[in-house]
Each structure stands twice: as structure tokens, then as C-alpha cells.
């Protein structure tokens, strides 16, 4: 038996935080097509069920495009059972829209969960059986769920929940998963949603727990490979593997530009770093310029990003370099720059500013006095 565990697709995300209008629209479509591609993968690889552990959608008012695509995925693939557990972003309106769209009750291959535990025995074509149990977590039912979970330990058990992983529960926590409460309860695999970073970890001596993560990164806080978990079940044993599947990967890369003297030198260093990291031209990258530079070196991040955005899908550049302070270089300099550097050094010696503050002051002051920067 093969199953897919996915979560946090966040279909219909606005994506306006990191993208302009055109790219936001494109990425929104890509989120939806990735969900459809996961279903196609299931069909092509004899996967018999897809576990959706919450936040299939991002907003309460769902577009007709997203609604119809998900409905079609379920209706057109009766050989795949969809276990849909709603998360904190999901709204019940989708299920009503589903009924209205087909003028009938929900199809048999769509299984839902409520605020109490619901269990579904699921038997594959080869006779393998697994029990899939889930509940929708909220502030009011958390304690009840922990106490009331009752599993047949002789069976292979998958449990689905959506919430924040914690070791122990606090007084005001909502939509949290106290991992300790689910240890030694007969769980073979705890399929979780809510955290967007993929994670597979040991739950106890018997089982594992996992966040499959979001199938597509939506911003620079969701870096690295994205995809879903593939579960292979045989003789009561669950083998879990992460399948990278995103159309684009998001990177956050530090590039040492200590030896660069110009913005074009920095671009060369960035291109080299991209090659080393395996960045493809379809990917998104946040670049952090790093290292120590001379006082009169200035990197134009807008210009650097402009050059790289001609080659890659989206690049953001942030200058986090530190200025190398060479006071001796200006010790005998009779120019205004020399006088300014000596004044800042005096402030450092007097304990009025730190070395870090002095570096920033000198870098800006040298550029102003050289006419490379203007006061606004």
C-alpha cells in the first residue's frame, strides 16, 4: 500500500508580500497546479490515498478556479481516497460548495473529520489494512482529544492532526499538538499539518511523526526543498520518505564579497555561489552579502538585483557586509574624509560609539564626502 501525506497547500494565497502583481498571480496558479500534480503522481504511482492534514485552502472565500480544480481532482479519481482534515485556514464553505456543485452528497472517496475522533479502516488492493484516525483541533477540544484517543494496537494506525508541535501544553495554547501526549498510544505514523518546514522524527519506539511541509514555498521564510511524504506500508510497517516536488525552490544564501571592490564584482561572486548551491534560473533567491569590505566600497543592491533578475525568477539582495576600519589609512589624510574618520575614531576612543556603529558611520560618511551618496 502506498499513501501520500501532504498539508498546507494554502490554495488561493494572495502572495502579495513577496511578489508583484504578475508574479503573485503566476505563483498562485503554480500552487494549484502543484496540488493537481500531486494527484497525478498518485495516479501514476499506484498511490491509493492522499492524506491532507489541513490548510488545503488559505482563505475563507475560495475562487471558482481553486474550488473546481479540487472538486475535479476528487471526482475524476475515484480510485484514490482523499482524507481531508481541515486546518485553521480552511472553511466549511468549500464542502457546501462541493455539494452545490455536484447537486449531491459528497463522493465516497472523500473522507472528512470532525472535532471528535473519527476512524476509517482502509484496505488496499493487495489486502493491506491501515486505520486512519483524525480530529480537527481547537482550543476547546485539545484536552479531550488527548484523553479520548483509543487505538487498536494490533492494527497499523495513522493519526492525522493539524497544529503546532509542542512538547507539553500551556494554559492558553490553541491548535497545538503536545507530542508527549501521543507517545506510546499505538500510533505508527502521526501525520501533521500547520508547520511549513518538512520534518520526519521519531514519536516513540513504535512510530514516527511528521510535518510534510507546504508543497510550494510562498516566500523567503519558506526556503529549501518542498514536496510531500510518500508512505509505503507492508506487513504493518510504514516506510516514510520525503519527495521533493515543488516547481521552484526558494533559497537564502550568504555570499562572501570581502574581495569584491564593485557591484559587478559582487555579481560575479553571487553567480559563482548560485552554481555551487545548485540554483536554477526558475528559482527564487534571497542573497545576503557578507564579509568585510574597505571603507570606500559600496554595493548597489538595486543594481545587483536588477542584473540577476534578468537571469533568475526572483532575486532579492540585502547588504549585510561589515566595514573594515583602517584608521591608519586616514591618519595623515588632510581631506574632509580624513578629518571625519579621525573624529569618529575619537568618539570610539571616548566610548561614545561602538566599533560597529563607527563602521556604519564611516562607510556612509566616506560615500557622502565622495559624492557617491546624497542626503535625503
SERO-4910 file (N, C-alpha, C, O; in steps of 0.05 Angstrom, whole numbers):
BEGIN
 pado doro    nc1    nc2    nc3   cac1   cac2   cac3    cc1    cc2    cc3    oc1    oc2    oc3
  Unk    A     17    -24      0      0      0      0     18     25      0     37     27     15
  Unk    A     10     44    -17     24     70    -17      4     93    -12    -17     94    -24
  Unk    A     12    111      6     -4    134     12     13    159      9     37    158     11
  Unk    A      0    182      5     14    208      5      4    224     29    -20    225     34
  Unk    A     22    236     43     15    255     64     24    283     55     48    288     51
  Unk    A      4    301     52     10    329     45     -6    347     64    -24    338     78
  Unk    A      1    372     64    -13    392     81     -5    420     72     15    423     57
  Unk    A    -19    439     82    -12    468     79     -7    476     50     13    489     43
  Unk    A    -25    467     32    -23    476      4    -30    506      2    -19    519    -16
  Unk    A    -47    515     19    -55    544     20    -63    554     -7    -54    575    -16
  Unk    A    -81    539    -21    -91    548    -47   -105    574    -44   -119    579    -25
  Unk    A   -102    591    -64   -114    618    -65    -99    638    -48   -110    659    -41
  Unk    A    -75    632    -39    -59    652    -25    -56    677    -42    -53    675    -67
  Unk    A    -57    700    -30    -54    725    -45    -25    730    -54    -20    740    -75
  Unk    A     -6    722    -37     23    723    -44     32    752    -50     51    755    -66
  Unk    A     20    772    -39     27    800    -45     51    810    -29     62    831    -35
  Unk    A     59    794     -9     81    804      8    108    803     -6    124    822     -3
  Unk    A    113    783    -22    139    779    -35    139    784    -65    161    786    -77
  Unk    A    115    786    -77    115    786   -106     99    810   -117     81    821   -103
  Unk    A    106    819   -141     90    839   -154     64    825   -164     62    801   -162
  Unk    A     46    841   -176     20    830   -183     22    807   -203      8    787   -200
  Unk    A     40    809   -223     42    789   -243     53    763   -232     43    741   -238
  Unk    A     75    765   -216     87    741   -205     69    729   -184     68    704   -181
  Unk    A     54    745   -169     36    734   -149     14    718   -162      7    696   -153
  Unk    A      4    727   -185    -16    712   -200     -5    686   -210    -18    665   -210
  Unk    A     20    688   -220     33    663   -231     38    643   -209     32    619   -213
  Unk    A     48    652   -186     54    633   -164     28    622   -153     27    598   -145
  Unk    A      7    638   -152    -19    628   -143    -28    605   -160    -38    585   -150
  Unk    A    -25    607   -186    -32    586   -205    -14    561   -201    -23    539   -203
  Unk    A     11    567   -195     30    545   -191     24    529   -166     28    504   -165
  Unk    A     14    542   -145      6    527   -121    -16    507   -128    -16    485   -119
  Unk    A    -35    517   -144    -58    499   -151    -48    477   -170    -57    454   -167
  Unk    A    -31    483   -189    -22    462   -207     -4    442   -193     -4    418   -201
  Unk    A     10    450   -172     26    431   -156      8    411   -142     13    387   -141
  Unk    A    -14    421   -131    -34    403   -118    -44    383   -139    -46    359   -133
  Unk    A    -51    393   -163    -60    375   -184    -38    355   -192    -44    332   -198
  Unk    A    -14    364   -193      9    347   -200     13    325   -179     21    302   -186
  Unk    A      7    331   -154      9    311   -133    -11    289   -138     -6    265   -135
  Unk    A    -35    297   -145    -56    277   -152    -48    260   -176    -51    236   -176
  Unk    A    -36    273   -196    -27    259   -220     -5    239   -212     -4    217   -222
  Unk    A     13    248   -194     34    230   -185     22    205   -171     30    183   -176
  Unk    A      1    210   -155    -12    188   -142    -24    168   -162    -21    144   -159
  Unk    A    -36    178   -183    -48    161   -203    -27    145   -217    -30    121   -222
  Unk    A     -4    158   -223     17    145   -239     34    125   -223     48    108   -234
  Unk    A     32    127   -196     50    111   -179     34     93   -161     44     85   -140
  Unk    A      9     86   -168     -7     67   -153    -11     75   -124    -11     58   -106
  Unk    A    -13    101   -119    -19    111    -92    -49    109    -88    -64    119   -105
  Unk    A    -58     98    -66    -86     93    -63   -101    113    -46   -125    114    -46
  Unk    A    -86    130    -31    -99    150    -14    -81    174    -11    -56    172    -11
  Unk    A    -93    198     -8    -79    222     -3    -89    234     24   -113    240     26
  Unk    A    -71    237     43    -78    248     69    -72    278     68    -49    286     64
  Unk    A    -93    295     71    -89    324     71    -93    334     99   -115    336    109
  Unk    A    -70    340    113    -71    346    141    -74    376    146    -60    388    162
  Unk    A    -94    388    133   -102    415    140    -91    437    122    -70    433    108
  Unk    A   -105    460    121    -99    484    106    -95    477     76    -75    485     64
  Unk    A   -114    463     65   -115    459     37   -119    486     23   -107    492      2
  Unk    A   -135    503     35   -140    530     25   -128    551     44   -121    545     67
  Unk    A   -126    575     34   -114    597     50   -134    617     60   -130    631     80
  Unk    A   -157    619     46   -177    639     52   -205    626     54   -209    605     44
  Unk    A   -223    641     67   -250    630     70   -266    632     45   -282    614     39
  Unk    A   -262    653     29   -276    656      4   -258    644    -18   -239    657    -26
  Unk    A   -266    621    -28   -249    606    -46   -257    613    -75   -280    616    -81
  Unk    A   -237    617    -92   -242    623   -120   -255    599   -134   -251    576   -126
  Unk    A   -270    605   -155   -283    584   -170   -262    566   -183   -266    542   -186
  Unk    A   -239    577   -190   -217    562   -203   -207    541   -184   -204    517   -191
  Unk    A   -200    549   -159   -189    530   -139   -210    510   -131   -204    486   -129
  Unk    A   -234    520   -126   -256    502   -118   -260    480   -139   -262    456   -132
  Unk    A   -263    488   -164   -269    468   -185   -246    449   -190   -250    426   -196
  Unk    A   -221    459   -187   -198    442   -191   -197    420   -170   -191    397   -176
  Unk    A   -202    427   -145   -202    407   -123   -225    387   -127   -222    363   -123
  Unk    A   -249    398   -133   -272    380   -137   -267    361   -160   -273    337   -158
  Unk    A   -255    371   -182   -250    353   -204   -229    332   -197   -231    309   -206
  Unk    A   -209    340   -181   -188    321   -173   -201    297   -158   -193    274   -162
  Unk    A   -220    303   -141   -233    282   -125   -252    266   -143   -251    241   -143
  Unk    A   -269    279   -159   -289    265   -175   -276    249   -197   -286    227   -204
  Unk    A   -255    259   -209   -243    245   -232   -224    223   -224   -213    209   -242
  Unk    A   -219    219   -199   -201    198   -189   -214    181   -168   -205    182   -145
  Unk    A   -234    167   -175   -248    150   -154   -231    128   -143   -238    117   -122
  Unk    A   -209    122   -156   -191    101   -145   -173    111   -123   -159     96   -111
  Unk    A   -174    137   -118   -158    149    -96   -177    159    -75   -196    174    -81
  Unk    A   -171    153    -50   -187    163    -28   -173    187    -16   -150    186     -9
  Unk    A   -188    209    -14   -177    234     -3   -187    236     26   -211    239     31
  Unk    A   -168    236     45   -174    241     73   -168    270     79   -145    278     81
  Unk    A   -189    286     82   -186    315     85   -193    324    113   -216    323    121
  Unk    A   -172    332    128   -175    343    154   -171    373    152   -150    383    144
  Unk    A   -191    389    160   -189    418    157   -170    430    178   -169    421    200
  Unk    A   -156    451    169   -138    466    187   -150    493    195   -173    498    189
  Unk    A   -134    509    207   -144    535    217   -150    555    195   -164    574    199
  Unk    A   -139    550    170   -145    568    148   -169    558    131   -181    573    116
  Unk    A   -176    532    135   -197    521    119   -225    529    129   -228    534    153
  Unk    A   -244    532    111   -271    539    119   -290    517    109   -286    505     88
  Unk    A   -312    514    124   -331    494    117   -346    500     91   -359    482     79
  Unk    A   -344    525     82   -359    533     57   -351    516     33   -367    511     16
  Unk    A   -326    507     33   -317    491     10   -334    465      7   -341    458    -15
  Unk    A   -339    453     30   -355    428     29   -383    433     19   -395    416      5
  Unk    A   -395    455     28   -421    462     18   -420    468    -12   -438    461    -27
  Unk    A   -399    483    -20   -396    489    -49   -393    463    -65   -403    461    -87
  Unk    A   -379    443    -53   -376    417    -66   -404    405    -71   -410    396    -93
  Unk    A   -420    404    -50   -447    392    -53   -464    407    -73   -478    395    -90
  Unk    A   -462    434    -72   -478    450    -91   -469    446   -120   -485    446   -138
  Unk    A   -443    442   -123   -431    439   -150   -440    413   -163   -446    413   -187
  Unk    A   -442    392   -147   -449    366   -159   -478    358   -155   -487    338   -164
  Unk    A   -492    376   -140   -521    371   -134   -525    343   -121   -544    329   -128
  Unk    A   -507    337   -104   -509    310    -90   -492    312    -65   -478    331    -60
  Unk    A   -493    290    -50   -477    289    -26   -448    284    -34   -442    278    -58
  Unk    A   -429    287    -16   -401    284    -22   -395    256    -31   -407    237    -21
  Unk    A   -376    252    -50   -370    226    -60   -357    208    -39   -346    218    -19
  Unk    A   -359    182    -44   -348    163    -24   -318    163    -21   -308    153     -1
  Unk    A   -304    174    -40   -274    175    -38   -264    200    -25   -240    205    -25
  Unk    A   -282    216    -13   -274    239      3   -282    234     32   -306    233     39
  Unk    A   -263    230     50   -267    225     78   -261    249     94   -240    262     91
  Unk    A   -279    256    113   -276    280    129   -273    273    159   -278    251    167
  Unk    A   -265    294    174   -262    290    203   -277    312    218   -283    333    206
  Unk    A   -282    308    243   -297    327    259   -280    334    284   -256    328    285
  Unk    A   -293    347    304   -279    355    328   -275    332    347   -259    334    366
  Unk    A   -288    310    343   -283    285    357   -268    266    339   -268    270    315
  Unk    A   -256    246    351   -240    227    335   -258    212    316   -280    202    323
  Unk    A   -250    210    291   -263    194    271   -243    175    259   -221    183    252
  Unk    A   -250    149    257   -232    129    247   -243    116    221   -267    110    220
  Unk    A   -226    111    202   -233     98    177   -215     74    173   -191     77    170
  Unk    A   -226     50    173   -210     27    164   -205     29    134   -224     34    119
  Unk    A   -180     26    126   -174     29     97   -159      4     88   -137     -1     99
  Unk    A   -170    -10     68   -157    -34     59   -149    -30     30   -164    -22     13
  Unk    A   -123    -36     24   -113    -32     -3   -120    -55    -21   -132    -75    -12
  Unk    A   -114    -52    -47   -120    -73    -66   -105    -99    -60   -115   -121    -68
  Unk    A    -82    -97    -47    -67   -122    -40    -75   -133    -13    -63   -153     -4
  Unk    A    -95   -121     -1   -105   -132     25    -93   -120     49   -100   -127     72
  Unk    A    -73   -102     46    -61    -88     69    -82    -70     82    -96    -55     69
  Unk    A    -83    -71    109   -102    -54    123    -88    -34    141    -68    -40    154
  Unk    A    -99    -10    142    -90     11    160   -114     25    171   -134     28    157
  Unk    A   -113     35    195   -135     50    207   -126     79    208   -105     86    219
  Unk    A   -141     97    195   -135    125    193   -154    140    212   -178    140    207
  Unk    A   -143    153    232   -159    166    253   -151    196    253   -127    202    252
  Unk    A   -170    213    256   -164    242    257   -185    258    271   -207    249    276
  Unk    A   -177    283    278   -196    302    291   -186    330    285   -162    335    283
  Unk    A   -205    348    283   -198    376    279   -193    389    306   -211    390    323
  Unk    A   -169    400    310   -161    410    336   -169    439    339   -167    456    321
  Unk    A   -179    446    363   -184    474    370   -178    478    400   -171    459    414
  Unk    A   -181    502    410   -174    508    438   -191    492    457   -182    485    479
  Unk    A   -216    487    449   -235    474    468   -232    444    470   -239    432    491
  Unk    A   -223    431    448   -224    402    449   -196    389    453   -194    364    452
  Unk    A   -176    405    456   -149    394    458   -146    373    479   -136    351    474
  Unk    A   -154    380    504   -150    362    526   -167    337    522   -158    315    529
  Unk    A   -191    340    513   -209    317    508   -197    298    487   -199    274    491
  Unk    A   -185    309    466   -173    292    446   -151    275    457   -149    251    451
  Unk    A   -134    287    473   -111    272    485   -122    249    502   -111    227    500
  Unk    A   -142    254    517   -152    234    536   -169    212    522   -170    189    531
  Unk    A   -182    219    500   -201    201    488   -191    184    465   -205    167    455
  Unk    A   -166    188    457   -155    172    434   -153    143    443   -138    137    462
  Unk    A   -166    126    429   -165     97    435   -161     82    409   -178     82    391
  Unk    A   -138     70    406   -130     56    382   -126     26    388   -118     18    409
  Unk    A   -132     10    368   -127    -19    370    -98    -23    363    -89    -20    340
  Unk    A    -82    -29    384    -53    -31    380    -45    -55    363    -21    -57    355
  Unk    A    -63    -72    358    -57    -95    340    -58    -87    311    -50   -101    293
  Unk    A    -70    -63    305    -73    -53    278    -50    -34    271    -35    -24    289
  Unk    A    -47    -28    246    -29     -7    236    -44     19    237    -64     22    223
  Unk    A    -35     39    253    -51     63    258    -37     88    248    -14     94    254
  Unk    A    -52    103    232    -44    130    224    -63    150    237    -87    147    236
  Unk    A    -51    171    250    -68    191    263    -62    218    249    -38    224    244
  Unk    A    -83    233    243    -80    259    229    -89    282    248   -110    281    260
  Unk    A    -72    302    250    -78    326    266    -66    351    252    -47    348    236
  Unk    A    -76    374    259    -66    399    248    -61    418    271    -80    426    285
  Unk    A    -36    426    276    -29    444    297      0    447    301     17    433    288
  Unk    A      7    464    320     35    470    326     47    449    345     35    443    366
  Unk    A     69    437    338     82    417    355     93    431    380    107    451    378
  Unk    A     87    420    403     99    428    429    105    403    445     92    382    440
  Unk    A    123    404    463    129    381    480    107    378    501     97    355    505
  Unk    A    100    400    514     78    399    533     59    423    528     68    443    517
  Unk    A     35    421    537     14    441    531     15    463    552     17    458    576
  Unk    A     11    488    543      9    511    561    -21    517    566    -38    503    555
  Unk    A    -26    537    583    -53    543    591    -70    555    569    -94    549    567
  Unk    A    -58    571    551    -74    585    531    -69    576    503    -76    589    483
  Unk    A    -55    553    500    -49    544    474    -73    534    458    -90    520    469
  Unk    A    -75    542    433    -96    533    415    -84    520    391    -62    529    382
  Unk    A    -97    500    380    -87    486    356    -58    478    359    -41    483    343
  Unk    A    -53    464    382    -26    454    387    -27    424    389    -48    412    395
  Unk    A     -4    412    384     -1    383    386     20    377    407     44    378    402
  Unk    A     11    370    432     31    363    453     41    335    447     28    315    453
  Unk    A     65    334    435     76    308    426     77    287    448     71    264    443
  Unk    A     84    296    472     86    276    494     60    261    498     60    238    506
  Unk    A     37    275    494     11    262    499      5    240    479    -13    224    485
  Unk    A     18    240    457     12    220    436     34    198    434     33    181    416
  Unk    A     52    198    453     72    176    454     60    151    467     44    153    486
  Unk    A     68    128    458     60    102    469     30     99    469     18     89    488
  Unk    A     17    107    447    -12    105    445    -19     86    422    -43     84    415
  Unk    A      1     73    410     -5     55    388     -4     68    361    -15     57    341
  Unk    A      8     91    359      9    106    333     34     96    317     56     96    327
  Unk    A     29     88    292     51     81    275     61    105    259     85    107    252
  Unk    A     43    124    253     51    148    238     31    170    245      7    167    243
  Unk    A     42    192    255     26    216    262     30    236    240     51    249    238
  Unk    A      9    240    223     11    258    200      1    285    208    -22    289    215
  Unk    A     19    305    208     13    331    219     13    352    197     26    349    176
  Unk    A     -1    374    202     -1    397    185      1    422    203     -3    420    227
  Unk    A      8    445    191      9    471    204     38    483    202     41    506    196
  Unk    A     58    466    207     86    476    204     94    471    175     90    450    164
  Unk    A    106    492    163    111    491    134    139    479    128    145    473    105
  Unk    A    155    475    148    181    463    144    179    432    146    169    422    166
  Unk    A    187    417    125    185    388    127    201    377    150    223    386    156
  Unk    A    190    357    164    203    344    186    193    316    190    169    311    190
  Unk    A    211    297    193    205    269    200    221    262    224    245    264    224
  Unk    A    207    254    246    221    248    271    208    224    284    186    216    278
  Unk    A    222    213    304    213    190    319    193    199    340    199    218    355
  Unk    A    170    187    340    150    193    361    155    178    386    156    189    408
  Unk    A    159    152    383    166    134    405    179    109    393    186    109    370
  Unk    A    181     88    409    195     64    399    179     52    375    191     38    359
  Unk    A    154     57    374    137     45    353    135     62    328    138     52    306
  Unk    A    129     87    331    120    104    309    137    129    304    154    136    320
  Unk    A    130    142    281    142    167    274    121    188    272     97    183    270
  Unk    A    130    214    273    111    235    268    124    254    247    149    255    245
  Unk    A    107    268    232    119    284    210    101    307    203     76    305    202
  Unk    A    114    329    197    102    351    182    112    348    153    136    348    148
  Unk    A     94    345    135    102    343    107    112    369     96    126    370     76
  Unk    A    104    391    110    111    418    100     93    427     77     77    411     67
  Unk    A     96    451     68     80    461     46     92    451     20    116    450     17
  Unk    A     75    443      1     85    433    -25    101    453    -41    118    446    -57
  Unk    A     94    479    -38    108    501    -52    114    523    -32     96    531    -16
  Unk    A    139    532    -32    145    555    -15    131    580    -25    130    584    -49
  Unk    A    121    596     -7    107    620    -15    122    646    -10    113    667    -19
  Unk    A    145    644      3    161    668      8    188    661     19    195    637     21
  Unk    A    204    681     25    232    676     32    235    665     61    257    661     70
  Unk    A    213    661     75    213    647    100    207    618     97    205    603    117
  Unk    A    205    608     72    199    580     67    219    569     47    213    562     25
  Unk    A    244    569     56    266    562     39    270    531     38    261    517     55
  Unk    A    284    522     17    292    494     16    272    478      0    251    488     -9
  Unk    A    279    452     -4    261    434    -19    234    432     -6    231    431     18
  Unk    A    213    431    -23    186    427    -14    173    404    -29    181    399    -52
  Unk    A    154    391    -17    142    368    -31    121    355    -13    105    368     -1
  Unk    A    122    328    -11    103    313      4    117    288     15    139    281      7
  Unk    A    103    274     33    114    248     43    100    225     29     76    225     25
  Unk    A    116    206     22    106    181     10    108    159     31    130    153     41
  Unk    A     85    147     37     84    125     57     81     98     42     62     95     27
  Unk    A     98     80     48     96     53     37     91     34     61    107     33     79
  Unk    A     69     20     60     60      3     83     61    -26     75     48    -34     55
  Unk    A     75    -42     90     77    -71     85     81    -85    111     98    -79    126
  Unk    A     64   -106    115     66   -122    140     65   -105    165     80   -110    184
  Unk    A     48    -85    165     45    -68    189     67    -48    193     66    -33    213
  Unk    A     86    -47    175    109    -28    178    105     -5    158     98    -10    134
  Unk    A    110     20    167    107     43    150    135     54    144    149     62    162
  Unk    A    142     55    118    167     68    110    160     95     99    143     98     81
  Unk    A    172    116    109    166    144    102    190    156     88    212    155     97
  Unk    A    184    169     65    205    184     51    193    210     41    170    212     33
  Unk    A    210    231     42    202    257     32    208    259      2    230    251     -7
  Unk    A    188    268    -13    191    270    -42    192    300    -50    171    313    -49
  Unk    A    215    311    -58    216    338    -67    199    341    -92    201    325   -110
  Unk    A    182    362    -93    163    363   -114    156    391   -123    142    395   -143
  Unk    A    167    411   -110    160    439   -116    169    447   -144    190    437   -154
  Unk    A    154    464   -157    162    474   -183    185    493   -181    201    495   -200
  Unk    A    188    507   -159    210    525   -155    221    522   -126    205    517   -108
  Unk    A    246    525   -122    258    524    -96    266    552    -88    275    568   -104
  Unk    A    262    558    -62    269    584    -51    294    581    -34    296    563    -17
  Unk    A    314    598    -40    339    597    -26    344    623    -10    334    644    -16
  Unk    A    360    620     11    370    643     27    400    638     29    409    620     44
  Unk    A    416    653     13    444    647     10    461    671     19    457    693     11
  Unk    A    481    665     36    501    685     43    525    683     24    535    661     18
  Unk    A    533    705     13    555    706     -6    577    724      5    572    748     11
  Unk    A    601    713      9    624    729     19    635    746     -4    645    736    -24
  Unk    A    633    772     -1    642    791    -21    665    808    -10    669    831    -19
  Unk    A    680    796      8    703    811     21    723    821      0    735    842      3
  Unk    A    727    805    -21    747    812    -42    735    829    -64    750    838    -82
  Unk    A    709    834    -63    696    850    -85    701    880    -80    699    889    -57
  Unk    A    706    894   -101    711    923   -100    688    939   -112    685    963   -106
  Unk    A    672    925   -129    650    939   -142    625    921   -141    626    898   -134
  Unk    A    603    933   -149    578    917   -151    580    895   -171    569    873   -168
  Unk    A    594    900   -193    598    879   -214    615    856   -203    610    833   -210
  Unk    A    634    863   -186    650    841   -173    631    824   -155    634    800   -155
  Unk    A    613    838   -142    595    823   -124    577    805   -141    571    782   -132
  Unk    A    568    814   -164    551    798   -181    565    772   -189    554    751   -190
  Unk    A    591    775   -196    607    751   -203    608    731   -180    605    707   -184
  Unk    A    612    742   -156    613    724   -132    587    710   -128    586    687   -120
  Unk    A    565    725   -132    538    714   -128    533    692   -149    522    671   -142
  Unk    A    539    697   -174    535    677   -195    550    651   -188    540    629   -192
  Unk    A    574    654   -178    590    631   -171    577    616   -148    576    591   -148
  Unk    A    567    631   -128    553    618   -105    528    603   -115    522    582   -104
  Unk    A    514    615   -134    490    602   -144    496    575   -157    482    555   -154
  Unk    A    518    574   -172    527    550   -185    533    529   -164    525    506   -166
  Unk    A    548    537   -143    556    518   -122    531    508   -106    532    485    -98
  Unk    A    511    524   -103    487    516    -89    467    501   -106    447    490    -96
  Unk    A    472    500   -132    453    487   -150    428    502   -157    408    491   -164
  Unk    A    429    529   -154    406    546   -160    401    545   -190    419    548   -206
  Unk    A    375    541   -197    367    541   -225    354    568   -232    345    582   -215
  Unk    A    353    574   -258    342    600   -266    312    603   -259    302    625   -260
  Unk    A    298    581   -253    270    583   -246    266    588   -216    243    591   -207
  Unk    A    287    589   -201    285    590   -172    284    619   -161    289    638   -176
  Unk    A    278    621   -135    277    647   -121    299    647   -100    304    628    -86
  Unk    A    313    670    -98    336    672    -80    337    698    -65    334    719    -77
  Unk    A    341    696    -39    348    719    -23    378    718    -19    389    698     -9
  Unk    A    392    738    -28    421    739    -26    429    758     -3    420    781     -2
  Unk    A    446    749     15    456    766     36    486    769     32    502    751     34
  Unk    A    493    794     25    522    800     21    536    799     47    527    813     66
  Unk    A    557    784     49    571    780     75    601    786     72    611    788     49
  Unk    A    614    790     94    643    794     94    651    822    103    633    838    110
  Unk    A    677    828    103    687    854    110    697    868     85    712    856     69
  Unk    A    690    893     81    697    909     58    712    934     66    709    944     89
  Unk    A    726    945     47    740    970     52    720    993     56    697    991     47
  Unk    A    729   1015     68    711   1036     75    698   1050     51    676   1060     53
  Unk    A    712   1050     29    702   1064      6    689   1046    -15    683   1054    -37
  Unk    A    684   1021     -7    669   1002    -24    640   1003    -18    631   1002      6
  Unk    A    624   1006    -39    595   1007    -35    581    989    -56    588    990    -80
  Unk    A    562    973    -47    548    955    -65    520    966    -69    505    971    -50
  Unk    A    513    969    -94    486    979   -101    468    955   -104    467    941   -125
  Unk    A    452    949    -83    436    924    -82    414    925   -104    406    904   -114
  Unk    A    404    949   -110    383    951   -131    395    943   -158    382    929   -173
  Unk    A    418    953   -164    431    946   -189    438    917   -191    434    904   -211
  Unk    A    449    906   -169    456    877   -168    431    860   -173    431    841   -189
  Unk    A    409    867   -159    385    851   -162    374    853   -190    364    834   -201
  Unk    A    376    877   -202    366    881   -230    381    863   -249    368    850   -266
  Unk    A    407    861   -247    423    843   -264    415    814   -261    411    799   -280
  Unk    A    412    806   -236    406    777   -231    377    770   -237    372    747   -244
  Unk    A    359    789   -235    331    783   -242    327    780   -272    306    770   -280
  Unk    A    347    787   -288    345    780   -316    352    751   -321    347    740   -343
  Unk    A    364    738   -301    373    710   -304    357    690   -288    356    667   -295
  Unk    A    346    699   -266    331    682   -247    303    692   -243    297    715   -249
  Unk    A    286    674   -232    258    681   -230    254    705   -211    239    724   -218
  Unk    A    267    705   -188    265    727   -169    289    727   -151    295    707   -138
  Unk    A    302    750   -149    325    753   -132    322    778   -115    316    800   -126
  Unk    A    326    776    -89    327    798    -71    355    800    -59    367    779    -53
  Unk    A    366    824    -56    393    827    -47    393    845    -23    382    867    -23
  Unk    A    407    836     -2    410    852     23    440    854     30    454    834     31
  Unk    A    449    878     35    477    883     42    481    880     72    472    897     87
  Unk    A    493    858     81    499    854    109    529    853    114    539    841    133
  Unk    A    545    866     96    574    867     99    581    885    122    565    902    131
  Unk    A    605    882    132    616    898    154    640    914    143    656    904    128
  Unk    A    641    939    151    662    956    142    688    950    157    689    950    182
  Unk    A    709    946    142    736    942    154    747    970    160    753    985    141
  Unk    A    751    976    185    761   1003    192    791   1004    193    803    990    210
  Unk    A    803   1019    175    832   1023    175    838   1052    182    841   1069    164
  Unk    A    839   1057    208    844   1085    217    870   1096    207    872   1119    201
  Unk    A    891   1078    205    918   1087    197    917   1099    169    933   1117    162
  Unk    A    899   1089    152    898   1098    124    891   1128    123    899   1141    104
  Unk    A    877   1138    143    869   1166    143    883   1182    164    876   1206    169
  Unk    A    904   1170    176    917   1184    199    929   1211    190    928   1231    204
  Unk    A    941   1211    166    954   1236    156    939   1249    133    949   1267    120
  Unk    A    915   1239    128    899   1250    106    887   1277    114    872   1279    134
  Unk    A    894   1298     99    885   1325    106    858   1332     93    849   1355     94
  Unk    A    845   1313     80    819   1318     67    797   1318     88    801   1311    111
  Unk    A    773   1325     79    750   1324     97    744   1295    106    736   1290    128
  Unk    A    749   1275     87    745   1247     95    764   1240    117    756   1226    136
  Unk    A    789   1248    115    808   1242    137    800   1254    163    802   1241    184
  Unk    A    791   1279    162    783   1293    187    758   1279    199    756   1276    223
  Unk    A    740   1270    181    716   1256    191    723   1229    204    712   1223    225
  Unk    A    741   1214    192    748   1188    203    762   1192    230    757   1177    249
  Unk    A    779   1212    232    793   1217    257    773   1226    279    776   1219    302
  Unk    A    753   1241    271    732   1249    290    717   1225    301    712   1223    325
  Unk    A    710   1206    283    696   1182    291    713   1165    309    704   1154    329
  Unk    A    739   1163    302    758   1148    319    759   1159    347    761   1144    367
  Unk    A    759   1186    349    759   1199    375    735   1191    392    736   1187    416
  Unk    A    712   1189    378    687   1182    391    689   1153    401    679   1146    423
  Unk    A    701   1135    385    705   1107    394    723   1106    418    717   1093    438
  Unk    A    746   1121    417    765   1121    440    752   1132    465    760   1124    487
  Unk    A    733   1150    462    720   1162    485    697   1144    495    684   1150    515
  Unk    A    691   1122    481    670   1105    489    642   1115    482    622   1106    493
  Unk    A    641   1135    464    616   1146    457    601   1130    436    576   1130    434
  Unk    A    616   1115    419    604   1098    399    619   1072    398    642   1071    406
  Unk    A    606   1050    389    619   1024    388    634   1022    361    630   1038    343
  Unk    A    651   1002    358    665    997    333    645    991    311    649   1000    288
  Unk    A    623    977    317    603    970    297    589    996    288    585   1000    264
  Unk    A    582   1013    306    570   1038    299    589   1056    283    581   1069    264
  Unk    A    614   1055    291    634   1071    277    637   1062    248    640   1078    230
  Unk    A    637   1036    244    639   1025    217    617   1035    199    622   1043    177
  Unk    A    592   1035    209    569   1044    194    572   1074    188    566   1083    166
  Unk    A    580   1090    209    583   1118    206    604   1125    185    600   1143    168
  Unk    A    626   1111    186    648   1117    168    641   1109    139    647   1124    121
  Unk    A    628   1086    136    621   1077    109    602   1097     96    606   1104     73
  Unk    A    582   1107    111    564   1127    100    578   1153     96    574   1166     75
  Unk    A    594   1162    115    607   1188    113    626   1189     90    628   1209     76
  Unk    A    642   1168     85    661   1167     63    646   1169     37    655   1183     18
  Unk    A    623   1155     34    608   1156     10    596   1184      5    596   1194    -18
  Unk    A    586   1197     26    575   1224     24    596   1244     15    592   1260     -3
  Unk    A    619   1242     28    641   1261     22    653   1255     -6    666   1273    -17
  Unk    A    649   1231    -16    659   1225    -42    639   1230    -64    644   1227    -88
  Unk    A    615   1239    -56    594   1246    -75    579   1221    -85    564   1223   -104
  Unk    A    583   1198    -72    570   1173    -81    542   1170    -69    527   1154    -78
  Unk    A    537   1186    -49    511   1184    -35    502   1213    -29    518   1230    -24
  Unk    A    476   1217    -29    465   1244    -23    447   1242      1    434   1222      6
  Unk    A    447   1263     17    429   1265     40    400   1268     30    396   1284     11
  Unk    A    382   1254     42    354   1257     34    338   1272     55    314   1277     52
***
